[in-house]
Amino acid sequence: MDLKQAQGLLVNYLYAFDEIEKDHRVFTRKGLVAHSPHSLAG
């Protein structure tokens, strides 16, 4: 294994139960992933 190619990712989840169904629909219809406005994914 070449360590120059090694990568990692840490994810912390906060389940907003009142938004899970809506977020799932948006993901399945548009491929958009819900994330915190404070995340780097935006």
N, C-alpha and C positions, 0 to 999 in steps of 0.2 A: 504494500500500500504506500502510495506516495503522499506524504503529509502536505505537500503543496496544494493538493487537490481536495483535501478534507474540508468539509463544511458542517455547520451545525445550525440549529434553529431552536429557539426557546419560545414557547407560546403559552401565555396565561389566558385562561378563559373566564369570562364573567357571563353567565347565562342570564340574559334579560328575558325571563319567561313570558312576559307580556308581548315580546317582539319576535319570538322564535318562529311562529307560523308565518308572519309577514316576511321575515328574512328568508325563510325557506322558499316561499313563493317567488320572491325576487331572484333568488339564486337559480331556481329551476327554469324560470322564464327568460332571464336576461344574463345569467352567469355572473352576476355581481355578488361579491362577498361582503357582508356587513362587517364593519370594524369600527373601533373607537376613533373619534376625530383626533385623538392624541397618538394614534399609531403611525408607524412609518409607511403603512400600506396606502395611505391616501395620496 
